[in-house]
Amino acid sequence: MSSFEDGVHAILAAFPQNTTYLIAVSGGADSMALLASLYSKDSNGLNVLHVDHGLRGQESKDDAEFVCTFCEERKIPCTVVSIPEGEVLAYSKSHRAGIEAAARHFRRGALLDKARQLDTPENKTLILTAHTKDDTIELSLMRIFRGAGPAGLASMPIKKDRFVRPLLGVTRAEVIGYLKEKNIPWREDSTNTDDKFLRNKIRCQIIPFLDEMFKTSRRGAETQSEFSWKKGIVGMAETQSLVAEFLDAEVKNRIVWDQGVDGSLTTEEKSFFAQPQIIKEESIFQAINLLSSLRPQHLSASARGLKRYVVRQFCQGKTKACDLSIARITRKKGRIILASAIGRVTI
C-alpha cells in the first residue's frame, strides 16, 4: 500500500475488524481518495452513500451516476438518496440557514438513516467522511470571521459519535497526488468556485493571499516559513478544543436548565446573571443545542446561524427578550425562558 493508504488504515485500525463502514461519497477528489484507499485493502464491510441534493440539475445527476458506476465496477454496495428539487432551498429559507448548511442537514440525516439500517446487534455502523487538513483550516477561518466562541473554533475531532474523519491529517495536495498516482477519476463541483459562498472566497482568494504573504525567500528560492500561518491556525484550534472542553464542564456545573412540559427550557435569572460573562454565553449555546436535539428535524442548520453578539447583548442585560435562530429567549418572573420558535416540543 502507499503511504496515503497506510495513513487511512492506521486510523481505522482502532476499530474492530468486523466494523461496517458507510462512506459519504460525493464524487469529488477527497471522497474518491478515501473510498479508493479503503478499497485498496479490502472491500468487505464497505458501503457507499451518495446524496443528490437537487441543486445543480444534470450535473448532480451525473455525479450520482459516476459514483454508482465506480462502485458497481468494484462490487461495493452503493445507495443514492435524491432530495426533491427545491426542497433544500425551501428548508434554507424556512429555517433561516445557508444553502450549504441546509444541504448538510439533509446529507447528515440520510447518512444516519442508512447507518441505522446497516447496524447489527453487535456493532454500530461508522460513517466515514473525507474532511482533510485543508477543510479544518478553511472552517477555522470561516468561524473566526463569524465571531465564533471556543467550541466553534475547536479542532475537528477524528471521531465524534458515529462519524469518523480518516483524512484529517492529509492535505488536499496529497489527495490529488494520490488520485493521479493511482489513476483514479473524480468529479469537480462547479459551485466550488462560486464566491457567493464564504468557504469558496476563503479557499480561492484568502488562502492563496495568505500563502503568498507568508512566503519567505531563502538562498534565492521561495519557500514557506517554518512557522507558517497554517500551523498557527491549527495550533489555535487545538488550544480552543481544550478551552471548549473545560468550559463545557464548568458551565454545566454552574447553570442548570430545566425542561418544561411545553418543551421550553428555563433557569433561575438571579443565579444566571451572577456568573461570569463567558459562562452565561456558553450556557445559552448549550441550551440552544439541547433545544435542537429535542427537535431533530431542525437540528444544526438553524442553530449554526446563531450570532454570538446577539447572545452577548442578552447576557449583558441590554435586552429582556430576543430571537436566537430557532428559539426565543425571555426574562420573565425571575426566570430565563428559552422556547422553540418553530412550533412546540412535547417531552
N, C-alpha and C positions, 0 to 999 in steps of 0.2 A: 504494500500500500504506500501511497505518497505521504509526505509529512502532513499535508492538509487532511487526508483521510484519517491518519493516526490521531490527530488532534480531536476530530469529531468523535471517534470511537472511544478515546480516553475519557471524554465527558460522560458518555453513556455507560461506561464500564461500572459506574457507581450503582447502576440499577440491575435488578435480577435479569438473568439471561433470557427468561421466557416473557419479558415485558413486551406488551403490544404498543407500537408507536403509531400515532396518527400525525402525518406530516402536512403542514399547511403549505401548499404549493401554488404560487400564483403563475408560475411560468417564467418569472424574472430570474436574473442571474443568481441572486442569493439563494432562493428556494430550490432552484435547479441544482446548484452546487451541493446543498445539503442533501437532497434526495439522491443524487448520484454518488456521493461519498458513502452514504448508508448502504446503498445497493451494492457498492463495490465489494462489501464483505459478505452480506447475506440478506436476501430479500424476505426471509421468514420474519413474521411479526410486523412487517411494514404495511401501512395503509396510507393512502393519499386522499386529501380533501381539497378541492378547488372551489372557490366561491366566485360566481359571476354576479357582480353587483348591479348589472343592468345599467351601467353609467356610460359605457363607451361603444354602444351599438355593436356593429360587426366585429370590431377589434376585440371586444370582450368575449364574443363567441369563438373567435379564432384562438384566443388564449386558452379557453376551455378545451377546445379540440386538440391543441398542441399538447397540453398536459395529459389528456386521455390517451392520445396516440403513444406518447413516450412511455406511459405506464403499461399499456396493453402490450407493447413490444417486449416488455420485461416481466409481464405477468404479475404486476403489482396492483392490488385492488385499488380502484380509484372511484371516488364519489364526487359528482359535481352538484353543487347547490346553486340554483339560479334564483336570484332575487328579482321579482317582477319589476319591469322598467318603471321608474318613477317612485318606487317605494322608499329607496334610500333618501332621495331628495325630500319626500314628504316627511319622513322621520326627522331629517335635519331641520326643517322649518318648524315642525310642531314641537320639537324638543330643544330648540334654540342651540343646536350643535352644528359644528362644521361638517362639511361633506365627508372628510376623512374620518372624523370621529363617528359619524353615523354609519359609514361603511364598516368600520372596525366593530361597532356594536353588533351588526348582523353577522359578520365573519366570526366573531368570538362565540356568538350563540350557536352558529352552525357547527363549529368545532366541538363545543361542549356537548351538543346533542349527539353527534356522531361518536364521540369518545365514550359516552354513556352506553351507546348501543354495542360498542366493542368490549365493554367491561366484562370481566368474568368474576365469579365469586372469589377467586384467588388474587386477582390483580386488577388495579385500575389502569386504564389506558393513559399513557402520557402523550401530550400534544407537543410536537416539536415545531418551533418557528425559527425563521432564518435571520434573526436580528444579528447584525455584525457590529464590530467596534465603531464603524462609521455611523451606524444608527444611534449608538449611545451618545456620540459627540453631537450629532445633529439634534437629538432630543434634548440634551442638556442646554444647548444654545437656545432652542425654542422656549424652554421653560425659564431661562434667565430673562429673555426678552419679555416674557409674560408675567414676570414677578413672582415665580413660584417659591414656595417655602421649602424647608428641608426635605420633606417627603417627595416633593416634585423634582428636586434637584439630585436626589439619591441615585446611585448606580442601578442599572437594570440588574436584577438578580439572575443567575443562570437558571435557577429553578424557583418557581412560585406556584404553589398548588399543583395543578396538572401540567402547567406549562414549563417547558424546558427550552433553553436557547443555547444550542451547542456551538454556535458560531460567534459568540460574544468576544472571543479573543482574536478574531480574524478580521482583517481589513478587507474592504471591497476590492482593492487591487489584488489581494491574494485570491479572492473568489474568482475574479476574471482570469487570473493566471492559471488557476486550476482548471477552469472550464476549457480554456484554449488548449492546455496540455492534454486533456482527455478528449478533446473534440466533442464537447457536449453543447448542444444548441440551447439558446434561451430566447425569451421574448423581451422586447422593450416596450414599456408602457408609455404611450405618447404624452400622458399627463405629467410625467416626471420632470418635464421642462416648463410646465405651466407656472409662471411666477405669481399667480394669484394665491397659491398655497405657500404659507410661510416656510414649510420644510424645503420646498424647491428653491426659494430665494436663498436660504441658508446653504443648501447643497451646491447650487450653481453660481452664486455670487459671493456670499460672505466667506465661506470656507476657502475658495481659491484666493480671495483677497488676503485673508489671514495667513495662508501658506506663503504667499509672496512677501508679505510684510515681515514675517519672521525668518525669512531666509537669511543666511549669513554667508559671507564669502571667505573661503579658506584656501590659501595657496592657489588662487585663481579659479577655483571651482566652487560653484554654488551648492551648498548642502543645507539640510535642515539643522537648526541649532540643537545642541544636545538636550537642552530643556525646552522642547517645542511647546507651543501653546496647546497642542492636543494633550500632551502629558499633563499640563496644568488643569485642563478641563476634566480629565479622567480622575486626577487626584482630588479635585473639588468634589466630584460626585461620590467618591469613596468616603470622604470626610462627612458629607451630608447624609450618607447612609447611616453612619454611626450616630450622628445628631438626631436623625429621624427616629432611630430605634430607641434612643434614650427618651426623647420627648413623648413618644407613643406610650411608653410605660408610665412616665411621670404624669401625663395628662389623665390617664385612666385612674390613677390613684387619687388625683385631686378633684376631678369633676365627674359626677355620675349623672347620666341621662336616663330618666325613667320613661318607659313606654306606656302610652295611654291606649285605651280601648279603641280610639279612633285612628290609631297609627301615628299620632304625634309623639314627639319626644320633648320632655321638659326637664329643667334643672332649676335649683334654687338661685334666685337672682343675686342675693347678697353675697353668697359664697363664691359665685361665678366672678363677680366684679372685684373680689378681694385677691384674685390670682394675678400673677404677672401677665403682661400683655401677650407674650408668645404662647403661654398656656391657654389663655382664653381663645386665641385664634385657632390653635391646633385642636382644641376641644370642639369647636364648631365644625371644623373639617372632619373630625372623627364622626360627629353626629350626622353630617351630610352623608358620609359613606354608609353609616348604619341605615339611614333612611333609604338610600339607594338599594341596599341589599334586601330591604323589605319589599322593594318593587323591582324585581329582576328585569322586567320588560323595559325599564327606564334606566337600567344600570349604566354607569360610567359616561356615556356620551354627554348627558346633561351635566353631571356632576363635574366633569372636567372643565366645563365652561365657567365655573365659579371664579370670580375675581377676588384676590386677596384684599385689595384696597377697600372693597365693599364690606368684607368681614371686619377689617380693621376699624372702620368708622363705627360700626355697631359696638365693637369691643371697647372703644374709647368713650362710649356713651353719647356719641354725637347724634345717633338716631335711635328711636324706640322701636322701629319696625323697618324691615327692608326685605327685598326679594333676593334670594340666593339660588339662582338657577332653578332647580326642581322644587325648591322649598321656600317658605316664608318664615322669617324669624321675628318674634314679637316679645316685648316685655309687658307682662300683664299680671297684676295682683301678686307681686313678689316672685313670680316665676318667669323663666325664659322658655318660650314655646317655639319649637321648630316643627312645622307642619308641611306635609306634601302640597305642592302647588298643582299637582296633576292627579286630581281625584283623591279618594280616601283609601286608606290601607286598613285591613282587618287583621289583627294579630291574634 
